[in-house]
Amino acid sequence: MPTIKDVARLANVSTATVSYVLNNSGPVSEATRARVLAAVEELGYRPSIIARSLKGKHTHMLGFVLSPYARQPQDPFFNEFIAALADTAAGFNYHVAVTTTADLASERKTYKDMVEDRRVDGFIIADTRLDDERLAYLIAAGFPFVAFGRPANELIFPYVDVDGYTGVKQAVQYLIDLGHRRIGLIELSPTLVCRMHRRQGYEAALQENDLPLDSELIVAGGLTEEDGYRAMGKLLDLVQPPTAVMAGNDLMAVGAMNAIHDRGLSVPDDVALIGFDDIPLTTYVRPTLSTLRQDFYDIGERVVRMLMALLHDEELTETQVILEPTLIIRESSGGALIKD
């Protein structure tokens, strides 16, 4: 990374002159100013991170970057989660800077620029991935962050997560106890770590009940209603469609519900359905949606409090927090079938 000395050398001026130009704090001719700024541009020098570190200043901003490969802003998840981030940060006299990116390349650049320019004091990361460049970069840079989600590898960092394994296992067991033997799974985006945990919970419930793991009952989904609609269509096209479906999130469960209705079938009489998240929409669809509840506001609050402890050099009492989801039974999962 270029230094102020590199700029001074290239511009053939003193470091004090560079400082005068960058901070507009001393008499400098226009020709010299232009030469210094040209050197700054050529070298890609980022003065703010040095200036702030020397003066011990803080931005009092936390960064939250919306990923193009995870939840989208229209996902109800963001309403509660971002509200919790903003509310909790405000209690520490901090604000949350929410930034969007269009693709992976711009996401990488966004993090790099925000770190090097010291636009924020720390980051909140959501929806951790199997191969997560964000985490690796921030750890290598020594930049503070806390994640909503666990790592998929040996990376060590503070996080809050929800136990998707136990939650999905409990939900699938509930469906088995109702008498279902062909239970479909609509999976989350394959890049997400939480998808892996939920898949493992599904498989464990089948295994513990001596039910076969049928690969045709496991369908790639994503995150949206459209993903759920498409995936449910594939399940309904099977020679032996499932009598129950576990969806990776509520939005996909709603999409699946619409696909079932469009085939002239009924939820839960023909297909029982359970989602994951407990977004507000679950109580407004008909039938109301059974789901696994995770408290996004509580998660957001915990994440910010952990990050503030890091920023104030306080010892964290817990660095890895795993919360249990709650199975909420509503109309979409139906009543008991006749068991074998």
Secondary structure, 3 states (H helix, E strand, C coil): CCCHHHHHHHHCCCHHHHHHHHHCCCCCCHHHHHHHHHHHHHHCCCHHHHHHHHHCCCCCEEEEEECCCCCCCCCCHHHHHHHHHHHHHHHCCCEEEEEECCCHHHHHHHHHHHHHCCCCCEEEEECCECCCHHHHHHHHHCCCEEEECCCCCCCCCCEEEECHHHHHHHHHHHHHHCCCCCEEEEEECCCEHHHHHHHHHHHHHHHHCCCCCCHHHEEEEECCHHHHHHHHHHHHCCCCCCCEEEECCHHHHHHHHHHHHHCCCCCCCCCEEEEEECCHHHHCCCCCCEEEECCHHHHHHHHHHHHHHHHCCCCCCCCEEEECCEEECCHHHCCCCCCC
